[in-house]
Amino acid sequence: MAEISERKKKLLAAVIDEYIATAEPVGSKLLAEKAGLHVSSATIRNELAELTGLGYLEQPHTSAGRVPTAMGYRLYVNELMERHRLSMEETEQINENLRGKAKQLDQMIRDVGQLAADLTDYPALTTAARSRDTVERFDLIYVDANTFIIVLLLGSDKVRNKLVRLPFSVEQGTVVKLCTVFNANFRGLTEAEYTPERIAAAERAVNDTMGLTAAVAGFAMESLSESHSAQAVFTGGAKLLRLPEFRDPDKAHELMNFLSDAEHLNALPGAESFGSDVKVLIGPENVAEELRDSSVILAKYDAGDGMQGVIGVVGPTRMDYSKIAAKLSYIAEGLSRALATGQDSALPGFGKLMISEKPNRLPEQSEMKETAKDG
């Protein structure tokens, strides 16, 4: 990325700020009034032409003003934008929504996703990686000679059950013995520990030549695999329709359909890939073709037991990155606190917000209060 002068940087920031606010191409006359550069419109036109030649801006039509490119937005996010300070009202709204939400993780990430969508006015996504589950108890319930029920109590306190119908007869004593063997040898094991050798040993222990052991082990492995898979939730899709960039309903529905698929959400960068607390993907930086005209802002949170999740929003490339990153960062910290303590998740202050290679400091709560009073 070519180095540019401070004046060009200030001009680029002014173009992007105006475009974020209006969604309209920005002309030199308007910039001469708003950029505070104290130079002529002709000078500004020359600078805009150079920024366009360098790839930071583009001109939709010959007679139109300029709009930022993905490269321009990247420089803006990394170096130029001012750090947004949340108001007291915004922080209180977040804390009020998170306060006392000591509940199942599944429901909590749905609630927090809705909160993020409401606060940013963009569609939100949340993902949660689950820890590796185990079966804490096996119950095999004999129904008749051709039927029994498998009941599994998982370490996550979830219960899975399955009705097994057999094409042959089996005695009740065999089912009881099989249950004893599984409780003695398979409790507390992760899915990866259900090895062929362990299953074969269980078959020999009950003299099983009919595949009963494999049926129970297979259902347990299936249940553990489902329990470990990451949950992904998409909320607020209708908010896309309010944006000028998505006035075309086909374009909006294409993106909404993409984001409604949990597999696509789980394919987005996970928390383990973050070099900082917040990650910003601008336009073509997104791998998925459906996101090439959009930006994604993600913040990671800690879910306890070594697990991490992601909360984020999707919108046009002209999003107010500073404001949204600040809100997501604050929500993520509150969610981490709520999941860690199961109690009041109100935050004493901001942590460090990092959305590029450089750390960017957000204000402490005391500074924010002073700012609110001054305003």
N, C-alpha and C positions, 0 to 999 in steps of 0.2 A: 504494500500500500504506500503510494508516494507521499512524501512529507509535504504539507501545504502550510502557507503562512497563517499567522494568527488572524489576520483580517479575513482570509478565506474561511477559516474555521468558524469565526463569529458569524459570517454571512451564511454558511451552511446551517449552523444551529438555528438561525433566524428563519431560514426557509423551512426547516423541518418543524419547528415549533408552530409556525403559521399553518403549515399543511396538516399537522395533527389536529389543529383546532377547526379547520374549515373544510378539509378534503378537496380543496380547489388548488389548481396550479398557482404558484406564487410569482408575481411579476416584479420587475426592478423598481417601479414607482412606489409600490407598497413597501418594499424593503427599504427604500430611501427614507421613508417616514418612520419605520418601526425598528430598523436594525441598530440605530444609534451610532452609525459609523462616521457620520459627518463628511460624506463624500457624495459626489454627483451621481445621478442616475446612470450616466454614461460609464462611469468607473464601475458601478455595480453591475451593469450589463456585461462589461468585459470580464469581471471576476466570475460572474455566473457562467459565461461562455467557457472560461478555463475550467471551472468545476465540472461542467458538463463534459468537456474533453477528457478530463481525468477519470470520469466514470462515477462521480459522486452525485450528479444530478442528471436528469433527462428532461427533454422537452416534448410533451405529447404531440403538439402541433407547432408549426413554424411561428404562428402568431400568439401562441399560448405562453404562460409562464413556465417555471420549472417545478418538477416534483422530485423527491429523493429517490435514489436507487437503493438496492439492498446494501451496496458498498457504503453509500452515504449514511444509511441508518446504522451500520456497524460502527463507523467512526463516531457517530453521535452517541451511541450507547457506551462505547469504550471510553470516550474522552470528553465529550462536550456537554452532555445533558446535566442539568442541575439535579441534585439529590432531593427527592420529594420528602417533605416532612408531613407526616400524618397529623391531622387536626385532633384535638381532644375528642371531638364528636366521633371521628372515625375510629380512634383507638377504643373508645368506650363501646361503640357498636360491636366491634370485633370481640372484645372481652365479654360483653353481655351474651353474645351468641355462643361463645365457647364455655362460659362459666357453668360449672356443674354438669358438664356433659360426660360424666364418667359412665360410659355405656359400651356396648360391643363396638369393636373397631369398624365393622361393616356399616353400621348405622351412622357412626361418627363421621366417616369420610364422606358419606352421602350428604350429611348436614353441612359439613365444611365446604364441600363442593358448591352447594347451593348458596352458602354465604359468600364465597368468592365470586360467583356469578352475579349476585345481587350488588356487591360492593364495587365491582369493576365494570359492570354492565356488558360483560363479554361472556361467551360460553366458557364453562370451566370443566376441568378434568381432574380427577384424583385417582391415584393408584396406591395400593398397599401391598408390599411383598409380605408374604406370610412366612412364619418360621416353619421348620420341618416338623410335621405333626407325627404322633405315634398313636397306636391303639392301647388304651389303658385297660380295657376288659373286653373279652369275647363272650358272648352268650349265643349258644346254638339251641334253638327251641324246636324240639321234635313235635311235629304235627300229626303225621301218619307215616305209613311205610314208604310213601313216595314223596314226602314233603317235609322240609324243615326251614326254619327262619334263621338267618344270620343277623345278629345285632352287635354293633360295634360302638363302644364308648371311646371317643377320641380324647387325646390330651387337651384339646381345645374346648372340651365339654360339649362337643357336638356328637349327635347320635346318628349312625347310619344303619339301615336295615335292608335286607333283601330276602324275598321269598324264593326258595330254591325248589323246583319241581324235578323229580328224578324219573328217568325211564325204567328204573329198576327198583327193587325193594331194598330197604336198609333197616336194620334193627335199631331200636332206641339206644341200646347200650353202646353201639358204635358211634352215634352222634354225641353221646355224653363223653365218651373217651376222647373223641376228637376235640371237643371243647376244652377238656382238661389239658391236652397236649398243647393247644394254641396258647392258653393262658400261662402255661409253664415256660414256653419257649419263644413266643412272639410278642409278648407285652413289652411296650417301651422301645420297640424297634422302629427305625425310620424305614421308608419305602426301599431305600437302597440296600438295607440289611435283610430283605426277604430274598435270599439267594437260592438258586436251584438246589444247592447242597442242603440248606436248612429245610427246605420244603420236602426234599426227598427223605431226609431223616424223620420228619414228622409222618410221612406216609408209611415208613417202615414201623414206626412206633405203634401205629393203630392197624397195621396190616391192611392198608387201604390199596386196593387194586381197581377201584371204581372212579377215581378222580375226585373224591369228596374233599381231600386236603387241598388240591389245586383250586377247587371252587372257592373255598374259604379264603385261601391265600390271595387268590386273584381279586376277590372283592375287597379285601383289606388294602391291597396295593392300589387299586382303583380309587378307593376312598381317600387314601393318604395323598395320592397325586392330586386329586381335586382340591383337597384341603390346603395343599401347599401352593397351588397356582395363585398368582397375583390377582387381586380384585381391581377392576378398573371401572370408574363411574364417570359418565358424561352428563352434565346438566346445563340448562339455559340455552339450548340450541336455537330457540326462537329469537334470541337477541341478535343473531346474525342478520335477520331480515330487516332490522332497523338501520343497518349500516349502509352508507352510499355504495361501498364496494360490492355489496351483495344484493343490490336491487334486482339483479337477474335471479329469479327464483330457482332456476335450474342450477346455477352456480352455488347458491346457498344450500340447496338440498343435497348436492353432490358432497359438499364438505360436511354437512350434518350427518349424512349416511356414513361417511368415512369415520367420523368421530364417535358414532354410536356403536361401532364395532370394538369390543373390548380387546381383541387381538391387535388392532391398529394402535390403540392407546398404550398397550403394553410394549409395543415396538418403539415407542418414543424413548429418548434417553432416560435411563433409570437413575436413581439418586447416587448409585455407586459410580456413575460416570462424571459426576459434577466435580469441577475443580474448585468450586466455591458454593455458597449457599443458594445462589440463584443462577439459572442458566437461561440465556436468551438465544433463540434461533430465529433468524430473519430471512424470510423468503426462500431463496434457493439453498440456504444452509440446511433446510429441512430435507431429509432423504425422500420422504413420501411425495410423490408427484402432486397429490391432492392438496398439499400444504405449501406448494412453491410460491403461491401468491399471498401467503399469510405469514404471520409471526406467532411464535409460541414462547411464552414466558413461564418458566417452571421454578418452583421453590421446593426444596427437600425438607422433610421433617423426620424426626426419630419416632418410631413406633414401639420402642423398647425391645429387649431381648435381642439386640443386634440388628433389628429390622429397620428399614427406612422406606419411606414412601415419597410420593411427589404430588404436589398440588400446583395447578397451572391454569392459564387461560389461553385461548386461541382467538386471534382477531386479525384485522388488516395490518399491513406493515407500518401504517401511520399511527399505531397505538402510542399512548403517552407512557413510554417505557419506564420512566422514573417513578411516576405515581403508582403504576400497577405493580412494579417490582417491590416497591415499599410496602404496599398492602399485602401482597402474597408472602413476603418475608415475615411480616408481623403475624399473619394468620398461621404460617408454618411454625413459628416459635410458640404461639399459643397452643397449637395442636400438640406439639412435642411435649409441652409442659403438662397438658391435660392427660395425655396418654401415660406420662411418667408417674404422675401423682394420683390420677383419678379424682382430683379435687379441683378447686377454683383455679382456672388457667389464666387469670389476668397477669399480664406481664409487667415487670417492674421497669422495663425500658427496652430500647432497641438493641439488637446485636449488630454485627457487621454485615453489611450488604455487599456482595461481590457479584458482579454480573459480567465480568470479563477477566482478563489476565490480572487486572489491577484491583486491589481491595478498595472499596469506596465506603467511607464512614457515614452512617446515619446518625442523627442526633440522639443524645440521651433524653430520657423522659423529662428531666428538669429543664433542658434547653427547649424542648417542645412546649412546655408550659409557659416559659418566658415568651416564646414566639406567639403563642395563642393570646397571651395578655396584651402584647404589643399590638396585635391585630384587632 
